[in-house]
Amino acid sequence: MPDGVPMPLEEETSFNDWSWFPHGSGKEYTFTKCMETLEPLRDELTVFSGLSHPAVRRVHSHSNADQFLTGANTGADGDYQNSISLDQVFAAEAGKHTRHASLIMSTDGGTGSPRGAQTMSYNRSGRPIPAEHKPKRIFDMLFVKSGPDAARQLALSESALDDLMADARSLKRSLSQHDQETLAEYLQSVRNTEVKVEKAKRWLNIPLPQVEVDHLKLDVTPEDPRNYLRTIYELIYLPFKTDSTRVATYQLGRENGVGISDYPGRAIGFKLTHQLSHETKKPEGYKNFGTYCRFINDELGRFVSKLKATLEPKGDGNMLDNTSVLFGSASSAFHLSRNYPVVSGNSNRSSSEAIGLTAHDIQRSLHLSK
């Protein structure tokens, strides 16, 4: 989520009720009103403090969120280079076994711009991977075949890619070094598409899973933020349940209050979400911001509880036992790029083990992307 969280000072009257971080440490802590809706899940969740990516601790948070899952030094301005994101490290292996390697979603959709990304996911070259944001399109991609012409469409795609590669090889001889590098990046995108087409062909005759859709609001938009958020969480739950994918990311909103992702505050009566982080010193300011965060945590808890309540088909515990959930922000108080508010969830092993694997794989991903 963008915009950080309320962090009043201890001497402020709002500290007891509306500080996002729990009071106390270890297992002897108490949730504030920001997070008390997560109380039933306290044995499955761990709240971390003090974590941040060293490379961007001095970057203003309007420019810092691109690296939340990469740890890369994206800087505050000038040249920009990112690296592979954590979800794509996992997807490279887990995606071999599922119809979709990963599911990438955001409220705004697309890629956005450098230091203003509208996606959390980056490929091995550090290129942003476009996020989906329309529930109907996401559902159709997961559970609806494109009709009897699917095989013909794949064949046409394969033919078009062959023609592109042939033209590119011919063009390469006449290009400057700089243009050849640009062409190489383009060709890598073509090769990635070839891999997706080849995989789609292998799954073409495997029946799609059947899911219950009567409860879904597939035409919902962010202008109805509560139902939109619930629908997005359901579009993570359903492909996990059907093993259509094992990796999913969702960016609730981009930093700096730009775009339709500034709407979630409307679910609880506020006009624009980003303003809440700037108005904490006004009367009721921390309460307003904390009430918004409570809403976000409430919906997170609803999702995690559903994972916990879903038994695995072979009796191997529940879905949460086999899922690692990582939720947080690249900002803390008033857009500081340190002390990330992070919640990790997994009931099969300690969340500290899960976050340890996360840190290891981020380091590994950065190494692989060099």
C-alpha positions as CSV (number, residue, x, y, z in Angstrom):
1,M,0.0,0.0,0.0
2,P,1.2,3.6,-0.6
3,D,1.4,6.6,1.7
4,G,2.9,5.0,4.8
5,V,1.0,4.7,8.1
6,P,0.2,6.9,11.1
7,M,3.1,7.1,13.6
8,P,2.4,9.8,16.2
9,L,5.1,10.4,18.8
10,E,4.7,8.8,22.3
11,E,3.9,12.2,23.9
12,E,1.0,12.8,21.4
13,T,-2.5,11.9,22.6
14,S,-3.1,9.8,19.4
15,F,-0.2,7.5,20.2
16,N,-2.1,4.9,22.3
17,D,-5.0,4.5,19.8
18,W,-3.7,5.3,16.4
19,S,-0.1,4.4,16.1
20,W,0.1,1.7,13.4
21,F,2.8,-0.3,15.0
22,P,1.7,-2.4,18.0
23,H,2.8,-1.5,21.5
24,G,5.2,-3.8,23.1
25,S,7.5,-6.5,21.6
26,G,8.0,-10.2,21.2
27,K,4.7,-12.0,21.9
28,E,3.7,-9.6,24.6
29,Y,2.3,-6.8,22.4
30,T,-1.1,-5.1,22.0
31,F,-2.7,-3.9,18.8
32,T,-3.9,-0.4,18.5
33,K,-7.2,0.6,16.9
34,C,-5.3,0.6,13.6
35,M,-4.8,-3.1,13.7
36,E,-7.0,-4.6,16.3
37,T,-9.2,-6.2,13.6
38,L,-6.2,-8.6,13.0
39,E,-6.4,-9.8,16.7
40,P,-8.0,-13.2,15.7
41,L,-5.0,-13.8,13.4
42,R,-2.2,-12.8,15.8
43,D,-0.8,-16.5,15.9
44,E,-0.5,-16.5,12.1
45,L,0.8,-12.9,11.6
46,T,4.1,-11.2,12.6
47,V,4.4,-7.4,12.5
48,F,7.9,-6.2,11.7
49,S,9.5,-2.9,12.3
50,G,12.9,-1.4,11.5
51,L,13.1,-3.0,8.0
52,S,14.0,-1.0,4.9
53,H,16.1,-1.2,1.7
54,P,19.5,0.5,2.3
55,A,19.8,1.8,-1.3
56,V,16.8,4.1,-1.0
57,R,16.6,5.2,2.6
58,R,17.2,8.8,1.6
59,V,14.8,8.8,-1.3
60,H,11.5,10.7,-0.8
61,S,8.7,8.2,-0.8
62,H,7.0,9.8,-3.8
63,S,9.9,8.1,-5.7
64,N,10.7,5.0,-3.6
65,A,8.0,2.4,-4.2
66,D,9.4,0.8,-7.4
67,Q,11.9,-1.2,-5.3
68,F,9.6,-2.6,-2.6
69,L,10.1,-6.1,-4.0
70,T,13.4,-5.6,-5.7
71,G,15.7,-3.8,-3.2
72,A,17.4,-2.1,-6.2
73,N,19.0,1.3,-6.1
74,T,16.4,3.2,-8.2
75,G,17.6,6.6,-6.9
76,A,15.7,9.8,-6.6
77,D,16.4,11.2,-10.1
78,G,18.6,10.7,-13.1
79,D,19.4,7.3,-14.6
80,Y,17.0,4.6,-13.6
81,Q,17.7,0.8,-13.4
82,N,15.7,-1.7,-11.5
83,S,16.2,-5.4,-11.0
84,I,14.0,-8.5,-10.8
85,S,11.3,-8.5,-8.2
86,L,10.9,-11.2,-5.6
87,D,7.6,-12.6,-7.0
88,Q,9.3,-13.2,-10.4
89,V,12.2,-15.1,-8.7
90,F,9.5,-17.4,-7.2
91,A,7.5,-17.5,-10.4
92,A,10.5,-18.7,-12.4
93,E,10.3,-22.0,-10.5
94,A,6.7,-22.2,-9.3
95,G,5.3,-21.1,-12.7
96,K,6.6,-24.2,-14.4
97,H,3.8,-26.2,-12.8
98,T,0.8,-23.9,-13.4
99,R,-1.1,-22.5,-16.3
100,H,0.0,-18.9,-15.3
101,A,3.4,-18.2,-14.0
102,S,2.2,-15.3,-11.9
103,L,-0.7,-13.0,-11.4
104,I,0.2,-9.3,-11.5
105,M,-2.4,-6.7,-10.5
106,S,-2.7,-3.1,-9.3
107,T,-5.5,-0.6,-8.9
108,D,-4.2,1.7,-11.7
109,G,-3.0,-1.0,-14.1
110,G,-0.2,-0.9,-16.6
111,T,3.3,0.1,-15.7
112,G,3.2,3.8,-14.9
113,S,6.6,5.6,-15.1
114,P,10.0,5.2,-13.5
115,R,9.8,6.1,-9.8
116,G,6.0,6.2,-10.2
117,A,5.3,2.6,-11.0
118,Q,1.8,1.2,-11.2
119,T,3.1,-2.4,-10.9
120,M,5.2,-4.2,-8.2
121,S,6.6,-6.8,-10.6
122,Y,9.8,-6.5,-12.7
123,N,11.5,-9.1,-15.0
124,R,15.0,-10.3,-14.9
125,S,16.1,-7.2,-16.9
126,G,14.5,-4.9,-14.4
127,R,11.7,-4.0,-16.8
128,P,8.3,-3.3,-15.3
129,I,5.7,-6.0,-16.1
130,P,2.2,-4.4,-16.8
131,A,-0.4,-5.0,-14.1
132,E,-4.0,-6.0,-14.8
133,H,-6.7,-3.9,-13.1
134,K,-10.0,-4.8,-14.6
135,P,-11.6,-7.7,-12.6
136,K,-13.6,-9.1,-15.6
137,R,-10.4,-9.2,-17.8
138,I,-8.5,-10.9,-14.9
139,F,-11.2,-13.5,-14.4
140,D,-11.5,-14.2,-18.1
141,M,-7.7,-14.7,-18.4
142,L,-7.8,-17.2,-15.5
143,F,-11.0,-19.1,-16.1
144,V,-12.5,-18.4,-19.5
145,K,-11.2,-19.9,-22.8
146,S,-11.0,-17.5,-25.7
147,G,-13.3,-19.9,-27.7
148,P,-12.8,-22.4,-30.5
149,D,-10.4,-20.1,-32.3
150,A,-7.9,-20.2,-29.5
151,A,-5.5,-22.6,-31.3
152,R,-5.7,-20.5,-34.5
153,Q,-5.0,-17.4,-32.5
154,L,-1.9,-19.0,-30.9
155,A,-0.7,-20.1,-34.3
156,L,-1.1,-16.6,-35.7
157,S,0.8,-15.2,-32.7
158,E,3.6,-17.7,-33.3
159,S,3.8,-16.8,-37.0
160,A,3.9,-13.0,-36.2
161,L,6.7,-13.5,-33.8
162,D,8.7,-15.5,-36.3
163,D,8.3,-12.6,-38.8
164,L,9.4,-10.1,-36.2
165,M,12.5,-12.1,-35.4
166,A,13.4,-12.4,-39.0
167,D,12.9,-8.7,-39.7
168,A,15.0,-7.8,-36.6
169,R,17.9,-10.0,-37.6
170,S,17.9,-8.2,-41.0
171,L,17.7,-4.8,-39.4
172,K,20.4,-5.4,-36.8
173,R,23.2,-5.1,-39.4
174,S,22.4,-1.5,-40.2
175,L,22.0,-0.2,-36.7
176,S,24.4,1.8,-34.5
177,Q,25.7,0.3,-31.2
178,H,23.1,2.2,-29.1
179,D,20.3,1.2,-31.4
180,Q,21.5,-2.4,-31.3
181,E,21.2,-2.4,-27.6
182,T,17.7,-1.0,-27.8
183,L,16.8,-3.7,-30.3
184,A,18.3,-6.4,-28.1
185,E,15.9,-5.3,-25.3
186,Y,13.0,-5.4,-27.7
187,L,14.0,-8.9,-28.9
188,Q,14.2,-10.1,-25.3
189,S,10.5,-9.0,-24.9
190,V,9.7,-10.9,-28.1
191,R,11.5,-14.0,-26.7
192,N,9.5,-13.7,-23.5
193,T,6.3,-13.6,-25.5
194,E,7.4,-16.7,-27.4
195,V,7.8,-18.6,-24.1
196,K,4.3,-17.5,-23.1
197,V,2.8,-18.6,-26.5
198,E,4.6,-22.0,-26.2
199,K,3.3,-22.5,-22.7
200,A,-0.2,-21.6,-23.7
201,K,-0.1,-24.2,-26.4
202,R,0.8,-26.9,-23.9
203,W,-2.2,-25.9,-21.7
204,L,-4.6,-25.4,-24.6
205,N,-6.4,-28.8,-24.3
206,I,-6.3,-29.0,-20.5
207,P,-9.8,-28.1,-19.2
208,L,-10.0,-24.9,-17.2
209,P,-11.1,-25.2,-13.6
210,Q,-14.7,-24.4,-12.8
211,V,-15.3,-21.8,-10.1
212,E,-18.4,-20.3,-8.5
213,V,-18.8,-16.7,-9.7
214,D,-22.2,-15.6,-8.4
215,H,-20.6,-13.7,-5.5
216,L,-18.1,-11.9,-7.7
217,K,-18.6,-8.3,-8.8
218,L,-16.6,-8.4,-12.0
219,D,-17.8,-5.1,-13.2
220,V,-16.7,-3.3,-10.1
221,T,-14.3,-0.3,-10.3
222,P,-12.1,1.5,-7.8
223,E,-14.9,4.1,-7.4
224,D,-16.5,1.4,-5.3
225,P,-13.3,0.8,-3.3
226,R,-14.5,-1.7,-0.7
227,N,-16.0,-4.1,-3.2
228,Y,-13.2,-3.6,-5.6
229,L,-10.6,-4.5,-3.0
230,R,-12.6,-7.6,-2.0
231,T,-13.0,-8.7,-5.6
232,I,-9.2,-8.3,-6.1
233,Y,-8.5,-10.5,-3.0
234,E,-11.0,-13.0,-4.4
235,L,-9.1,-13.0,-7.7
236,I,-6.0,-14.0,-5.7
237,Y,-7.8,-16.7,-3.7
238,L,-9.5,-18.4,-6.6
239,P,-6.4,-19.1,-8.7
240,F,-4.6,-20.3,-5.6
241,K,-7.4,-22.6,-4.7
242,T,-7.5,-24.1,-8.3
243,D,-3.7,-24.1,-8.6
244,S,-3.9,-21.8,-11.7
245,T,-0.9,-19.9,-10.3
246,R,1.1,-19.9,-7.1
247,V,2.4,-16.3,-7.2
248,A,0.4,-13.1,-7.0
249,T,1.1,-9.4,-6.4
250,Y,-1.3,-6.6,-5.9
251,Q,-0.3,-2.9,-5.6
252,L,-3.1,-1.2,-3.8
253,G,-1.9,2.2,-5.0
254,R,1.0,4.1,-6.5
255,E,2.8,6.6,-4.4
256,N,2.3,10.4,-4.6
257,G,-1.5,10.4,-4.8
258,V,-1.7,10.2,-8.6
259,G,-4.4,8.2,-10.4
260,I,-7.5,6.2,-9.5
261,S,-5.7,4.4,-6.7
262,D,-6.2,7.5,-4.5
263,Y,-9.8,6.4,-4.1
264,P,-9.8,3.7,-1.4
265,G,-10.4,6.3,1.4
266,R,-13.8,6.8,-0.1
267,A,-14.8,3.4,1.4
268,I,-14.9,5.1,4.8
269,G,-16.0,8.6,3.9
270,F,-12.8,10.4,2.9
271,K,-12.4,12.0,-0.5
272,L,-8.8,11.3,-1.3
273,T,-6.5,8.8,0.5
274,H,-3.2,10.6,0.0
275,Q,-4.3,13.7,1.8
276,L,-4.8,11.7,5.0
277,S,-1.0,11.2,5.3
278,H,-0.5,15.0,5.0
279,E,-3.1,16.1,7.5
280,T,-2.2,14.1,10.6
281,K,-1.4,17.3,12.6
282,K,-4.9,18.7,12.0
283,P,-7.7,17.9,14.6
284,E,-8.6,14.3,14.3
285,G,-5.8,13.9,11.7
286,Y,-4.2,10.7,13.1
287,K,-7.6,9.3,13.8
288,N,-8.7,9.8,10.2
289,F,-5.5,8.3,8.8
290,G,-5.7,5.4,11.4
291,T,-9.3,4.7,10.5
292,Y,-8.3,4.3,6.9
293,C,-5.5,1.9,7.8
294,R,-7.9,0.0,10.0
295,F,-10.1,-0.5,6.9
296,I,-7.1,-1.8,4.9
297,N,-6.1,-4.1,7.7
298,D,-9.6,-5.4,8.1
299,E,-9.8,-6.4,4.4
300,L,-6.3,-8.0,4.7
301,G,-7.6,-10.0,7.7
302,R,-10.7,-11.1,5.8
303,F,-8.4,-12.5,3.0
304,V,-6.0,-14.2,5.3
305,S,-8.9,-15.7,7.3
306,K,-10.3,-17.1,4.1
307,L,-7.0,-18.8,3.3
308,K,-6.9,-20.3,6.8
309,A,-10.5,-21.5,6.5
310,T,-9.9,-23.3,3.2
311,L,-8.7,-27.0,3.7
312,E,-6.2,-28.4,1.3
313,P,-7.8,-31.1,-1.0
314,K,-5.4,-33.9,0.2
315,G,-5.8,-33.1,3.9
316,D,-2.5,-31.2,4.1
317,G,-3.7,-28.6,6.5
318,N,-5.3,-25.4,5.2
319,M,-4.3,-23.0,2.4
320,L,-2.6,-20.6,4.7
321,D,-0.3,-23.4,5.9
322,N,1.1,-23.5,2.4
323,T,1.1,-19.7,1.6
324,S,3.4,-16.9,2.6
325,V,1.7,-13.5,2.7
326,L,3.8,-10.3,2.7
327,F,2.0,-7.0,3.1
328,G,3.4,-3.6,3.6
329,S,4.5,-0.2,2.4
330,A,7.8,1.3,1.3
331,S,7.0,4.4,3.4
332,S,6.4,4.9,7.1
333,A,5.7,8.2,8.8
334,F,5.0,11.1,6.4
335,H,6.7,9.4,3.5
336,L,10.0,8.3,5.1
337,S,11.7,5.5,3.2
338,R,12.7,3.5,6.3
339,N,11.1,1.5,9.1
340,Y,8.7,-0.1,6.6
341,P,5.4,-1.2,8.1
342,V,5.4,-4.9,7.2
343,V,3.1,-7.8,8.1
344,S,4.1,-11.4,7.3
345,G,1.7,-14.3,7.5
346,N,2.2,-18.1,7.4
347,S,0.7,-20.6,9.9
348,N,2.8,-23.6,8.9
349,R,6.2,-22.2,10.1
350,S,7.2,-19.0,11.9
351,S,6.8,-15.8,10.0
352,S,10.3,-14.9,10.9
353,E,11.5,-17.9,8.8
354,A,9.3,-16.6,5.9
355,I,10.7,-13.1,6.0
356,G,14.2,-14.6,6.3
357,L,13.7,-16.4,3.0
358,T,12.3,-13.2,1.5
359,A,15.5,-11.3,2.4
360,H,17.7,-14.1,1.0
361,D,15.8,-14.3,-2.3
362,I,15.9,-10.5,-2.8
363,Q,19.7,-10.7,-2.4
364,R,19.8,-13.6,-4.8
365,S,17.6,-11.8,-7.3
366,L,19.8,-8.7,-7.3
367,H,22.9,-10.9,-7.9
368,L,21.2,-12.7,-10.8
369,S,20.1,-9.5,-12.4
370,K,23.6,-8.0,-12.7
